[in-house]
Amino acid sequence: MHLIEIMWNGLGGMGSGTVVLKMCFMLFLVGLLWVAGEFAKHVVTVGSRLVTDALRYLAVMVRGWPEGTESKRSEDK
């Protein structure tokens, strides 16, 4: 955060283009935050799928395979 503040204050005395430069800097920071949010969303989605599959596998290991599932599948075909 201190680095961002140093960069923001350093853009202050550059003349007439300072406002445009600060707007570009803010857009860059917003874009960076957006990319970080999308990455976090992807990690959460993939992690939740992995946890769900692991829990299903654990349930099959603990309780055993459900009875009658194989016969119903063969009758459906």
Backbone torsions as a table, in degrees:
resi	resn	phi	psi	omega
1	MET	NA	-37.4	179.9
2	HIS	-64.4	-37.0	178.3
3	LEU	-63.8	-41.0	177.7
4	ILE	-64.0	-41.0	178.9
5	GLU	-64.1	-40.6	177.8
6	ILE	-62.6	-44.2	179.4
7	MET	-65.1	-41.1	-179.3
8	TRP	-63.6	-45.0	-179.7
9	ASN	-70.1	-29.2	178.6
10	GLY	-70.0	-20.4	179.6
11	LEU	-84.6	0.6	-173.2
12	GLY	-72.0	-40.9	-171.3
13	GLY	-106.4	42.2	-175.8
14	MET	-102.7	6.9	176.7
15	GLY	100.9	-152.2	-170.6
16	SER	-72.9	-24.6	-178.5
17	GLY	-85.3	7.6	-175.4
18	THR	-64.5	-39.6	-177.5
19	VAL	-64.1	-43.9	179.3
20	VAL	-65.7	-39.7	179.4
21	LEU	-65.2	-40.7	177.8
22	LYS	-67.4	-35.9	177.1
23	MET	-65.3	-41.4	177.0
24	CYS	-63.9	-39.4	178.2
25	PHE	-63.7	-42.3	178.8
26	MET	-66.3	-40.6	177.1
27	LEU	-62.9	-38.5	176.8
28	PHE	-62.4	-44.5	179.3
29	LEU	-65.1	-39.4	177.9
30	VAL	-65.4	-42.0	177.5
31	GLY	-62.7	-40.7	178.0
32	LEU	-63.6	-41.6	177.7
33	LEU	-65.1	-39.0	179.5
34	TRP	-64.3	-44.9	179.0
35	VAL	-62.9	-41.6	178.5
36	ALA	-63.6	-39.0	177.9
37	GLY	-66.0	-42.3	177.9
38	GLU	-64.3	-38.8	177.7
39	PHE	-64.7	-43.3	178.5
40	ALA	-63.1	-39.3	178.2
41	LYS	-63.3	-41.6	178.7
42	HIS	-64.2	-43.7	179.8
43	VAL	-63.0	-40.9	179.3
44	VAL	-66.2	-41.5	179.9
45	THR	-63.3	-49.4	-179.8
46	VAL	-65.3	-41.5	179.3
47	GLY	-63.1	-39.9	179.8
48	SER	-68.0	-36.2	176.6
49	ARG	-65.8	-41.5	178.6
50	LEU	-64.1	-42.3	178.9
51	VAL	-65.0	-40.9	178.8
52	THR	-61.9	-46.3	178.5
53	ASP	-63.8	-39.2	179.2
54	ALA	-65.1	-40.5	179.1
55	LEU	-68.4	-36.4	175.7
56	ARG	-63.9	-44.0	178.6
57	TYR	-62.1	-42.0	178.5
58	LEU	-63.7	-39.5	179.1
59	ALA	-64.3	-39.5	178.1
60	VAL	-66.9	-38.2	179.3
61	MET	-66.3	-40.2	-176.1
62	VAL	-76.5	-48.2	-174.9
63	ARG	-91.2	-17.6	-175.3
64	GLY	89.0	167.5	-179.3
65	TRP	-70.3	138.4	-178.8
66	PRO	-60.3	139.9	-177.9
67	GLU	-72.4	141.2	173.7
68	GLY	80.7	0.8	-177.4
69	THR	-71.7	-39.6	-178.1
70	GLU	-67.7	-39.8	-178.4
71	SER	-69.0	-36.5	178.2
72	LYS	-66.7	-38.5	179.8
73	ARG	-66.6	-39.1	-179.7
74	SER	-71.0	-30.6	177.2
75	GLU	-71.7	-32.5	-179.3
76	ASP	-67.8	-28.6	-175.6
77	LYS	-79.8	NA	NA
